[in-house]
């Protein structure tokens, strides 16, 4: 059983799900042939789970974050939540809910198109999914054959998925959200300024 962990501080430090809900991270991207990438930054063991199975267990999709760590590759974090769960209620209050119907204006990250789930291809935008349910991997792998485990995957970068997370790049001109600061004045009450 893969059990959910509390969302760490990866991505934007002000993300409303940090430390608030539990889940499991999965990378949704595939290469140009529709296959998982040859190498992984998360370690040498890979669990592939059918997106349709994940969406049947947690069909509510929410936009949670957009960030980068190196100023080049950007990440979108989507939350998949089970309707009525604690995570779903929190996300419904704090995050925009997305439809899986193809509408590039409201959800260009993961959508149904001609009967297939699609995500953008390319190496500069990565879609990560925060799945808020426990996964019975034994059942998925051996009983219904909707998940597969692969060992000895080539690793690049840090090569681990350590708890704690990596913060976003604060100097990126694409994904940097303005920070509010208080400007004090002797004549007027403090006001908020955005920079």
Buried (B, 14 or more C-beta within 10 A) or exposed (E): EBEBEEBBBBBBEEBBBBEBBBBBBBBBBEEEEEEBBEEBBBEBEBBBBBBEBBBEBBEBBBBBBBBBBEEEEBBBBBBBBBEEBEBBEBBBEBBEBBEBEEEEEEBBBBBEEEEEBBBBEEEEBBBBBBBBBBBEBEEBBEEEEBBEEEEEBEBEEEBEEEEEBBEBBEEBEEBBEEEEEEEEEEEEEEEEEEE
